[in-house]
Amino acid sequence: MLLCEIDNTVRLWNLDLDDLLARGCAWVHDYLKNNRSVQDEDRKLCDDVGTPRR
């Protein structure tokens, strides 16, 4: 999505949900795998999520 604001700022938003999910999982990967306070079943939340597009 392309958004043009009143101050002539243009922003490009990524609304591809599969890509956003993959980016989110890449971001929390180390936390889910290494944090002792994460429950075992939660460690696998992103196991079946693809890799983000570049």
Secondary structure as UniProt FT lines:
FT   STRAND          2..4
FT   TURN            6..7
FT   STRAND          10..12
FT   HELIX           17..34
FT   TURN            36..37
FT   TURN            40..41
FT   HELIX           42..44
FT   TURN            45..48
//
